[in-house]
Amino acid sequence: MNDYTRVLEATERHVQALKAGGVRFLTVESETLRQLQTAPSTKSGQSDKSDSSDMSDKSAPSSPDNTETAMAALRARASVCVKCPHLAGSRKNVVFGVGDIHAALMFVGEAPGADEDRQGEPFVGAAGQLLTRIIKTMGFSREDVYIANILKCRPDTPGQRAGNRKPTAGEMKTCLPYLLEQIDLIRPKVIVALGATAVEGLLGKTEPIGKLRGRFQVFRDIPLMPTFHPSYLLRNQALAEKRKVWEDMLQVLEKLNLPVTAKQRGYFLKA
């Protein structure tokens, strides 16, 4: 059985489970449906059956076509998820993730806010605009990296006219498998965890982010850099705090074996 067949069968099982739970209608993007309907081509003479040669390939990286198909199937499953009924009932959009699914660098936040819920894309509000500037200063664009959250739905805020709340431990545990599949498909060389909640969701650590930031951790054999969430920098405009985040990003660039210019090293240093 090849990767495409495994993904397709997993999707079918998920849809059947939704049907058994009372779901009658699904919204699937036309591009996602097209990718699910089109099996990747195989090399001439290559068997689709599980044999000794198939077993030897299971640890090999997926081809670009397989990765795109698998990510599309994962997005389709996440888009109809109702595992947290209170979140599914209040959301406007599932905020899956955005960027290059073959990226070397991945950013993980905690959960969508109101702007993200409305647009269906992570980090598009004020904090997202700051994150985009950080990414550009590192020498990337949003299209070069991958950005996702621990939660795919905005935490509901019943009775509140504005504001956000931290995801609960139960919500993070329920939604985390989607992110883990994203990470396994993307296989980034470095992950940046934005804020204490992202670190808690990924590593299970509840220490203050001020103590964790600046020191690489390891998650699924991938170097992970904890740092402050961009929203923290919006609340605290001190040059020293901006410099702390930037020092973390300089370490990320070095971990990626990318050159760092003198100009980049000098950002947010006092004259």
Secondary structure, DSSP 8 states (H G I E B T S, - for coil): --HHHHHHHHHHHHHHHHHHTT-------HHHHHHHHS-----TT---S--HHHHHTTTS---HHHHHHHHHHHHHHHHT--SSHHHHHH-S-----EE-TT-SEEEEES---HHHHHHTSSS-SHHHHHHHHHHHHTT--TTTSEEEES-SS----TT-SS------HHHHHHHHHHHHHHHHHH--SEEEEESHHHHHHHH---S-HHHHTTS-EEETTEEEEEE--HHHHHH---HHHHHHHHHHHHHHHHHTT----HHHHTTT---
